[in-house]
Amino acid sequence: MATAKSFSTPILFISFLLLASCLSSASETKIKANVTIANGLAYGFYRYICPQVEVLVRSYLRQVFSRDVGQAAGLLRLHAHDCFVQGCDGSVLLDRSIERTELPNLSLRPQSFQIIEALRQIIHSRCGRVVSCSDILTLAARDSVFFTGGPDYAVPLGRRDGVTFPRPNQTFEDLVAPFAKTTEILTKFARKNLNAVDSVALSGAHTIGIGHCDSFKERIFPNRDPTMEISFFNRLRQVCPAPETDAATWLDIRSPNRFDNLYFVDLMNRQGVFTSDQDLFEDPRTRGIVVSFASRQRLFFKNFAVAMTKMGIVDVLTDAQGEIRARCNVRNSDNINDLESVVEKDMGSSSAMI
Ligand code: HEM
């Protein structure tokens, strides 16, 4: 007669195989962009030192977004603003960075910073101080796309957090203003190694989230921008009856909280909110890309995953560069109040060679 013990060994083994196949098929469903990644980054970078990092990010964000899906847009935008200015080094997270006080960053959602710090606490309490804030932000952006219905793509990890602040005005120089036209977008994106297809795909991030009157007022005051469709203009004038109105509207009127390709359908109907959005359809260099993304969501998703991967490796710090911050909003050298815990956590993670 079979004993409980003789049953349990094969059952355990079969369960292990099932679990392993589930885990591997889960990772196989992620798009892996065909992009040469920066030296020092790797898919599975935390495999040995914090194998649960991606699960921790995803399960926390699942809760956050179930309460307020708008936070997904905030996190996606925060990652882009980090990467465009001085590379994806978490500099935008620093309280004392001049970046934080410059106009383009004033409309970043305060909750986005809190969510990243909450994630850091969860991750560092499980693994020690081994995961950088810039990697946490990159994963949070990826999961923001995933949870709102967009592609699930693999993210190379191993970024280190920056210890320098950008120069004054660097934020203005590196980020594109909403009133910019396609020429400026293509020029500024090219400086970050992003081509026209990447630029249009990344602009497709405006399929979720909101924009304030201040960001598009010149399109509706004193008169309608002729490239804006009339009923859409009337709608925006209702949201913003005066140029100084402090209100916001969806960036994609067709499906504001869903990551899909309808933003490109908006542009074809001349219902893009910012000049920088609408001009992608008006400009012959990018119109064809807009039209192809509007008609083929899968094509958009594939190109978005590639473009996010390329954006996510802009000027990254790796290996011995930078640091792993003990708090995402403060450089370790400025973190006097937390010095003790910084040292403790350093010792705890010394085996990970960080
Ligand atoms: C052409 C370059 C871009 C311009 C000019 C631009 C401009 C803007 C502006 C002005 C806002 C709204 C700010 C406000 O009024 O509250 C915004 C929101 C947003 N942007 Fe962009 N952006 C650009 C590229 C990107 C990229 C590359 C991403 C991400 C990959 C992105 C993701 C977002 C998201 C998700 C929101 C909504 C944020 C929220 O709801 O809190 N943008 N963008």
Residues whose N, C-alpha, C, O or C-beta is under 5 A from the ligand:
A	BS01	HEM	G70 A73 G74 L76 R77 A80 S107 R109 V176 A177 P178 I185 L202 S203 A205 H206 I208 G209 I210 G211 H212 S215 S276
